[in-house]
Amino acid sequence: MIRGHEWMSVALCTAFAATSLGLLACGDDGATGGAGGDGGGLLDAPSEDQGFQLQLDPLVPGGGEVHLCREFVVPGEGEISIERFETSFAPGMHHILAYRTNKSPAEAVDEVFDCGEIPGQIFYAESADAPGAQFPEGVGIKLNGGDVIRMELHALNVENAEALMPVRLNALYAKTPLTSEAGSFFMYDRDIAIPAQGSFTARMHCEIPSDIEILTILPHVHVRGTAQRMWVSGGDLAEPKLFLETKGYADQEARKFAPGELSIKQGQFLDFECDYENPTALDIVEGPSKDLNEMCMLLGDYYPRMAREGEWCTLVGSGPVMDGSHDCGEAFQALNEGLNLDFAAEVVMTSVCSEALGAWNDLGNCGFNNCADVCPGPQCNDCAGPKCVDEFVACQAAKCEPQ
């Protein structure tokens, strides 16, 4: 999975220099999950008139941790409605994700490969701690025959010997027309810096552009996470309403809500935060490793489906929340120098002042919104450079008020 700042450092440093500007908790148990699983063993594929199956059969080295993907072409023609998913997987599964892509059938990679970029919106998510979506009647996922979709597996082989870790994901067709299309959240705080033997809180603010009903929230931190909280605010609420509170790494089961129980209105906000305690001698930054990095992320299912920017918390006004002393240009310089690996640089990027925070988030959001399907990668520079020039100029101009 893409590191939070990676697209910016890879894409923008080179691209802007060429212009006149100057510069999920690894689970060890697993069998059958999802909605309607068969209780054990590999799932059989549904008949052609009932649905289709995605298959991944990786060999994972003993003690190895993998992020592997495979792409598939949705069968049939025209719009296809999915009302239910089933999964089966081997012990050691951390998460399964299924994404939309913008690829043509001829571009689909019909073999196992190492995952990298985020190719598009998620439409299915399941972790070792929580089964995937279960939709109310009339709600489901819409795809089209000929769409290219990608399945991702993050897994850890806890055995010493190489092991086959098969995954099956069945998508079952709706028996009656859908009245509403479901969507999936992918809200990810890319700004985390936890000092050795210290603590840290990561905060995120997400604008919601339309009325939605939340069905599931799946919290996610790594081993140093001690708590997550999520509120809804704005609109006719006199004060923020807390609706999610966890105990961190040991408490990552999905929270489920009945239709109408958690309604979010257009113009309201979702805010969340993650607390960390780091008893080790290692400085910790955001990233994919359970032991060496941290995450502050919320996945979830809801309806009706929003635009991608709403699902990713990358609308204007959305992004990490902080109130430090560094301006946007200083944060960008630290990004280029640190590449997410240098803790001192990450500290700068997590302490942007409030006056420059909007410009910093706009720059990050621009990359995710425009170039997530090619960054990191050889086409990243060509994409992010010309599409994020205005945001870069605004970032360089955004300064902190004198103290």
C-alpha positions as CSV (number, residue, x, y, z in Angstrom):
1,M,0.0,0.0,0.0
2,I,1.2,3.5,-0.8
3,R,3.0,5.4,2.0
4,G,1.2,8.6,2.9
5,H,3.8,11.1,1.7
6,E,5.5,8.9,-0.9
7,W,3.7,10.4,-3.9
8,M,4.7,13.9,-3.0
9,S,8.4,13.2,-2.6
10,V,8.7,11.1,-5.7
11,A,6.5,13.2,-7.9
12,L,6.8,16.8,-7.0
13,C,10.5,17.3,-6.1
14,T,11.6,16.4,-9.7
15,A,8.5,17.8,-11.4
16,F,8.6,21.2,-9.7
17,A,12.3,21.6,-10.1
18,A,11.8,21.3,-13.8
19,T,9.5,24.3,-13.8
20,S,10.4,27.9,-13.2
21,L,9.1,27.7,-9.6
22,G,12.2,26.3,-8.0
23,L,11.5,24.1,-6.0
24,L,-4.0,-3.4,9.3
25,A,-3.0,-5.4,13.2
26,C,-1.7,-8.6,11.9
27,G,-4.0,-11.5,12.9
28,D,-2.7,-15.0,13.3
29,D,-6.0,-16.7,13.0
30,G,-8.2,-17.0,10.0
31,A,-10.5,-19.3,8.2
32,T,-13.7,-18.2,6.5
33,G,-15.0,-14.7,6.8
34,G,-17.1,-12.2,5.0
35,A,-20.9,-12.3,4.9
36,G,-22.3,-15.8,4.5
37,G,-19.0,-17.7,4.7
38,D,-19.1,-21.5,4.5
39,G,-17.5,-22.1,7.9
40,G,-14.2,-23.5,6.7
41,G,-12.2,-24.5,3.6
42,L,-12.0,-22.8,0.3
43,L,-15.2,-21.5,-1.2
44,D,-16.6,-22.9,-4.4
45,A,-17.1,-20.4,-7.1
46,P,-20.8,-19.4,-7.6
47,S,-22.6,-20.5,-10.8
48,E,-22.3,-17.9,-13.7
49,D,-25.9,-16.7,-13.1
50,Q,-25.3,-16.2,-9.4
51,G,-22.0,-14.3,-9.3
52,F,-18.3,-14.6,-9.8
53,Q,-15.2,-15.4,-7.8
54,L,-11.8,-13.7,-7.3
55,Q,-8.9,-16.0,-6.5
56,L,-5.4,-15.4,-5.1
57,D,-3.0,-18.3,-4.4
58,P,0.3,-16.9,-3.2
59,L,3.2,-18.9,-1.8
60,V,4.5,-17.0,1.2
61,P,8.0,-17.7,2.6
62,G,8.3,-18.9,6.2
63,G,8.0,-15.9,8.5
64,G,7.3,-13.7,5.5
65,E,4.9,-10.7,5.3
66,V,3.4,-9.9,1.9
67,H,1.2,-7.3,0.2
68,L,0.1,-9.1,-3.0
69,C,-2.5,-8.2,-5.7
70,R,-4.2,-9.6,-8.7
71,E,-6.5,-8.0,-11.2
72,F,-9.7,-9.4,-12.7
73,V,-12.2,-8.4,-15.4
74,V,-15.8,-8.3,-14.3
75,P,-17.8,-10.8,-16.4
76,G,-20.8,-9.9,-18.5
77,E,-22.0,-6.6,-20.0
78,G,-23.8,-3.5,-18.7
79,E,-24.4,-2.7,-15.0
80,I,-24.0,-5.5,-12.5
81,S,-25.4,-5.3,-8.9
82,I,-23.8,-7.1,-6.0
83,E,-25.8,-7.7,-2.8
84,R,-23.4,-9.9,-0.9
85,F,-19.8,-11.1,-0.6
86,E,-18.3,-14.3,0.8
87,T,-14.7,-15.0,1.6
88,S,-12.3,-17.7,2.6
89,F,-8.7,-17.3,3.5
90,A,-5.7,-19.0,5.2
91,P,-4.5,-18.3,8.8
92,G,-2.3,-15.2,8.9
93,M,-4.6,-12.9,6.9
94,H,-4.3,-9.3,7.9
95,H,-6.7,-7.8,5.4
96,I,-8.4,-8.3,2.1
97,L,-9.3,-5.3,-0.1
98,A,-11.0,-5.0,-3.5
99,Y,-10.6,-1.8,-5.5
100,R,-12.1,-0.3,-8.6
101,T,-9.6,0.7,-11.3
102,N,-9.6,2.8,-14.5
103,K,-7.9,0.1,-16.5
104,S,-9.2,-1.4,-19.7
105,P,-9.6,-5.3,-19.9
106,A,-6.5,-5.4,-22.0
107,E,-4.5,-3.7,-19.2
108,A,-5.5,-6.1,-16.4
109,V,-2.6,-7.9,-14.7
110,D,-4.0,-11.4,-14.4
111,E,-1.2,-12.7,-12.2
112,V,0.0,-12.2,-8.6
113,F,2.2,-9.0,-8.2
114,D,3.5,-6.8,-5.3
115,C,0.9,-4.1,-4.5
116,G,2.0,-0.5,-4.6
117,E,-0.3,2.3,-5.5
118,I,-4.0,2.8,-4.6
119,P,-5.7,2.1,-8.0
120,G,-9.2,3.5,-7.1
121,Q,-12.0,3.4,-4.6
122,I,-12.4,0.4,-2.3
123,F,-15.6,-1.5,-2.6
124,Y,-14.8,-4.4,-0.2
125,A,-12.7,-4.5,2.9
126,E,-12.2,-7.3,5.5
127,S,-9.7,-7.7,8.2
128,A,-8.7,-10.5,10.6
129,D,-10.7,-8.7,13.3
130,A,-13.8,-7.9,11.3
131,P,-15.9,-9.5,8.5
132,G,-16.7,-7.6,5.4
133,A,-19.8,-5.6,4.5
134,Q,-23.4,-6.8,5.1
135,F,-25.9,-4.6,3.3
136,P,-29.5,-3.9,4.2
137,E,-32.1,-5.0,1.6
138,G,-31.9,-2.9,-1.6
139,V,-28.4,-1.7,-0.9
140,G,-25.3,-3.1,-2.6
141,I,-22.3,-2.5,-5.0
142,K,-22.6,-1.5,-8.6
143,L,-20.0,-2.6,-11.2
144,N,-20.1,-2.9,-15.0
145,G,-19.2,-5.9,-17.1
146,G,-15.7,-5.3,-18.4
147,D,-14.6,-3.3,-15.4
148,V,-11.1,-4.2,-14.1
149,I,-11.0,-4.7,-10.4
150,R,-8.1,-5.5,-8.1
151,M,-7.9,-7.7,-5.0
152,E,-5.2,-7.1,-2.4
153,L,-4.0,-9.5,0.3
154,H,-1.9,-8.5,3.3
155,A,-0.8,-11.6,5.1
156,L,1.9,-13.0,7.5
157,N,3.1,-16.6,7.4
158,V,3.8,-17.3,11.0
159,E,5.3,-20.8,10.2
160,N,8.9,-21.5,9.5
161,A,8.2,-23.2,6.1
162,E,6.9,-21.7,2.9
163,A,3.1,-22.0,2.8
164,L,0.3,-21.6,0.3
165,M,-2.1,-18.9,1.5
166,P,-5.1,-19.0,-0.8
167,V,-7.9,-16.4,-0.7
168,R,-11.4,-16.6,-2.3
169,L,-13.8,-13.7,-2.7
170,N,-17.3,-14.5,-4.1
171,A,-19.4,-11.5,-5.4
172,L,-23.1,-12.6,-5.5
173,Y,-25.5,-10.9,-7.8
174,A,-28.6,-9.0,-6.4
175,K,-31.8,-10.8,-6.9
176,T,-33.8,-7.6,-7.1
177,P,-32.8,-4.1,-8.4
178,L,-30.8,-2.0,-5.9
179,T,-32.4,1.1,-4.5
180,S,-29.1,2.6,-3.3
181,E,-25.5,2.1,-4.1
182,A,-23.1,1.5,-1.2
183,G,-19.6,3.0,-0.8
184,S,-16.6,2.4,1.4
185,F,-14.5,4.8,3.5
186,F,-10.7,4.9,3.3
187,M,-9.8,7.7,5.7
188,Y,-6.0,7.6,6.4
189,D,-4.0,10.1,8.4
190,R,-0.6,10.3,6.7
191,D,1.1,12.5,9.4
192,I,2.4,10.4,12.4
193,A,5.6,10.8,14.4
194,I,5.9,9.0,17.7
195,P,9.2,9.6,19.6
196,A,11.1,6.8,21.3
197,Q,9.7,6.3,24.8
198,G,7.1,9.0,24.0
199,S,3.5,9.5,23.0
200,F,1.6,11.1,20.1
201,T,-1.9,11.8,19.0
202,A,-2.8,11.9,15.2
203,R,-5.9,13.9,14.3
204,M,-8.0,14.0,11.1
205,H,-10.9,16.2,9.8
206,C,-13.1,14.9,7.0
207,E,-15.8,17.0,5.2
208,I,-18.9,15.0,4.2
209,P,-20.4,16.3,0.9
210,S,-23.8,14.6,1.0
211,D,-26.3,12.8,3.3
212,I,-25.1,9.3,4.2
213,E,-26.0,6.3,6.4
214,I,-23.0,4.6,8.0
215,L,-23.3,0.8,8.3
216,T,-19.8,-0.2,9.6
217,I,-16.7,1.5,10.9
218,L,-13.5,-0.5,11.0
219,P,-10.8,1.2,13.2
220,H,-7.1,0.4,12.5
221,V,-3.9,1.1,14.3
222,H,-0.7,-0.9,14.9
223,V,0.8,-2.2,18.1
224,R,1.5,1.1,19.7
225,G,-2.0,2.4,19.3
226,T,-3.8,2.8,22.6
227,A,-7.1,4.4,21.6
228,Q,-9.2,5.7,18.6
229,R,-12.1,8.1,18.8
230,M,-14.5,9.4,16.1
231,W,-17.0,12.2,16.3
232,V,-19.7,13.8,14.0
233,S,-20.1,17.5,14.3
234,G,-21.6,20.5,12.5
235,G,-25.1,21.0,11.1
236,D,-27.7,21.1,13.8
237,L,-25.5,19.5,16.4
238,A,-24.8,21.9,19.3
239,E,-21.6,20.0,20.1
240,P,-19.6,17.1,18.6
241,K,-21.2,13.6,19.1
242,L,-18.8,10.8,20.0
243,F,-19.8,7.5,18.3
244,L,-16.6,5.5,18.3
245,E,-14.1,4.9,21.1
246,T,-11.7,2.0,21.1
247,K,-8.8,0.7,23.2
248,G,-6.4,0.7,20.3
249,Y,-4.6,-2.3,18.8
250,A,-6.4,-4.8,21.0
251,D,-9.8,-3.5,20.1
252,Q,-10.2,-3.3,16.3
253,E,-13.5,-5.2,15.7
254,A,-15.9,-3.5,13.3
255,R,-18.6,-1.4,14.8
256,K,-21.9,-2.0,13.1
257,F,-24.9,0.4,12.9
258,A,-28.4,-0.3,11.9
259,P,-29.9,1.8,9.0
260,G,-30.8,5.2,10.5
261,E,-28.7,4.7,13.6
262,L,-25.8,6.8,12.4
263,S,-27.0,9.4,9.8
264,I,-24.6,12.1,8.6
265,K,-26.0,15.1,6.9
266,Q,-24.5,17.1,4.1
267,G,-22.1,19.8,5.5
268,Q,-21.4,17.8,8.7
269,F,-17.9,16.6,9.5
270,L,-16.3,13.4,10.7
271,D,-13.3,13.9,13.0
272,F,-11.1,11.1,14.4
273,E,-7.9,10.7,16.3
274,C,-5.5,8.0,17.4
275,D,-3.4,7.9,20.5
276,Y,0.0,6.1,20.7
277,E,2.4,5.1,23.5
278,N,5.9,4.1,22.3
279,P,7.8,2.2,25.0
280,T,10.7,1.3,22.7
281,A,13.9,3.0,21.7
282,L,12.8,3.4,18.1
283,D,11.3,6.5,16.6
284,I,8.1,5.6,14.7
285,V,6.5,7.1,11.6
286,E,3.5,6.3,9.5
287,G,3.8,3.2,7.3
288,P,2.8,-0.4,6.6
289,S,4.8,-2.4,9.1
290,K,2.9,-3.6,12.2
291,D,6.1,-3.5,14.3
292,L,8.1,-0.7,12.7
293,N,5.5,1.8,11.7
294,E,2.1,3.1,12.7
295,M,-1.3,3.8,11.1
296,C,-4.3,5.9,12.0
297,M,-7.0,4.7,9.6
298,L,-10.8,4.1,9.4
299,L,-12.4,1.9,6.9
300,G,-16.2,1.5,6.7
301,D,-19.3,0.9,4.6
302,Y,-22.1,3.4,4.1
303,Y,-24.8,4.5,1.5
304,P,-25.5,6.2,-0.8
305,R,-22.1,6.3,-2.4
306,M,-20.1,9.6,-2.4
307,A,-17.5,10.8,-4.8
308,R,-14.0,9.4,-4.2
309,E,-12.8,12.6,-2.5
310,G,-15.5,12.2,0.2
311,E,-14.5,8.6,0.7
312,W,-10.8,9.3,1.0
313,C,-11.1,12.4,3.2
314,T,-9.4,14.5,0.5
315,L,-12.0,17.2,-0.2
316,V,-11.0,20.8,0.2
317,G,-11.0,21.5,4.0
318,S,-10.2,17.9,4.8
319,G,-6.9,16.4,6.1
320,P,-4.7,15.9,9.2
321,V,-5.2,18.4,12.0
322,M,-2.2,20.0,13.8
323,D,-1.1,23.3,15.3
324,G,2.6,23.5,15.2
325,S,5.3,26.1,14.3
326,H,6.4,25.1,10.7
327,D,5.1,26.6,7.5
328,C,4.1,24.7,4.4
329,G,7.3,25.3,2.6
330,E,9.4,24.0,5.5
331,A,7.2,20.9,5.7
332,F,7.7,20.2,1.9
333,Q,11.4,20.7,2.2
334,A,11.5,18.2,5.1
335,L,9.5,15.8,3.0
336,N,12.0,15.9,0.2
337,E,14.9,15.5,2.6
338,G,13.4,12.8,4.7
339,L,11.3,10.7,2.3
340,N,9.2,9.4,5.2
341,L,12.3,7.6,6.6
342,D,13.9,10.4,8.6
343,F,12.2,11.0,11.9
344,A,13.4,14.6,12.3
345,A,11.8,15.4,8.9
346,E,8.5,13.6,9.9
347,V,8.4,15.7,13.1
348,V,8.4,18.9,10.9
349,M,5.6,17.4,8.7
350,T,3.5,16.7,11.8
351,S,3.9,20.2,13.3
352,V,2.6,22.5,10.6
353,C,1.1,25.7,11.9
354,S,-2.6,26.4,11.7
355,E,-2.2,29.3,9.2
356,A,-0.4,27.0,6.7
357,L,-2.2,23.7,7.4
358,G,-4.9,24.2,4.7
359,A,-2.2,24.7,2.0
360,W,-0.3,21.6,3.3
361,N,-3.4,19.5,3.2
362,D,-4.5,20.8,-0.2
363,L,-1.1,19.8,-1.6
364,G,-1.3,16.3,-0.2
365,N,-5.0,15.9,-1.3
366,C,-4.1,17.0,-4.8
367,G,-1.7,14.1,-5.2
368,F,-4.1,11.5,-3.8
369,N,-7.1,12.8,-5.9
370,N,-5.2,13.1,-9.2
371,C,-2.4,10.6,-9.2
372,A,-3.1,7.7,-6.8
373,D,-3.3,5.3,-9.7
374,V,0.2,6.0,-10.9
375,C,2.1,7.1,-7.8
376,P,4.6,5.9,-6.8
377,G,5.8,4.8,-10.2
378,P,7.5,6.0,-13.4
379,Q,4.5,8.1,-14.5
380,C,4.1,9.8,-11.1
381,N,6.2,12.9,-12.1
382,D,4.2,13.4,-15.3
383,C,0.9,13.3,-13.4
384,A,1.5,15.2,-10.1
385,G,3.7,18.0,-11.5
386,P,1.3,19.7,-13.8
387,K,-1.8,18.9,-11.8
388,C,-0.6,20.2,-8.5
389,V,1.3,23.4,-9.5
390,D,-1.3,25.8,-8.0
391,E,-1.2,23.9,-4.7
392,F,2.5,23.9,-4.6
393,V,2.7,27.7,-5.2
394,A,0.1,28.2,-2.5
395,C,2.1,26.0,-0.1
396,Q,5.3,28.0,-0.6
397,A,3.3,31.2,0.1
398,A,1.6,29.9,3.3
399,K,3.5,31.2,6.3
400,C,2.9,31.1,10.0
401,E,1.8,34.2,12.0
402,P,4.7,35.7,14.0
403,Q,4.7,34.5,17.6
